[in-house]
Amino acid sequence: MADLGALHSMLIEMHGGMLTLATICILAMVITKFHRRMRRTSERYGIFWPLDSFIEKLTRYAEPTAYLAGIGGVVGLVGSSVVGFYVWPVEALMNSSLGLSKVMFSIFATELWILFVVIRSKYGEDLWKNSGLATVYVFTGFVGFFFIVLTGSFGGHMAGKGSVLDPVYGLLGVNPEAFWIIGLDMVPLLITVAFVEIVTVFAVFLRLRWQTRVQISGR
């Protein structure tokens, strides 16, 4: 029988690598958009014209790579979460502030990356033509990655290995062992925040979609 602990670790490495790649590609796209805007609006920035060819190639490869890596990351996230519930007993998660916090951040990250993939699947590369929609897309990816980092950090503490973020925790005076979620009485709050997160992102998404339709119909 396969070692579920090893499988869990493999899936963590999978979604961690995939979503890191997706985030780097999103950042690359932001840089390319900035470069193109500055080339159009600033004469002084014209000295960077030798970068135009590189920027075109970066755009061509970074955009679809972010999408594919996002899909792979979501698959790894869901898979590692399912396997994780077999590796870690429910009692160990529900009776641990560290475990509950990890579950919370994992849920937030999964929701955001699923929304990231849904937006890209719906609009394709045309989403970059709408500045508002592109902003939501980029924001979703960056915040989703932030929660992935926190999930991995708390997972490291649960495994007794610590985290590379420990110096940051020390600087901010944060104790991961007693962070925010302190018991089962906080679970309703977790569910509420997750629901608000989904509703908020979808509300912005639908608002931008409506504005786009109004602009098109008004032309």
Secondary structure, DSSP 8 states (H G I E B T S, - for coil): ---HHHHHHHHHHHHHHHHHHHHHHHHHHHHHHHHHHHHHH-SGGGGGGGGHHHHHHHHHHHHHHHHHHHHHHHHHHHHHHHHHHHHS-HHHHHT-HHHHHHHHHHHHHHHHHHHHHHHHHHHGGGGGGSHHHHHHHHHHHHHHHHHHHHHHHHHHHHTT---TTHHHHHHHT--GGG-S--SGGGHHHHHHHHHHHHHHHHHHHHHHHHHHHHHHHT-
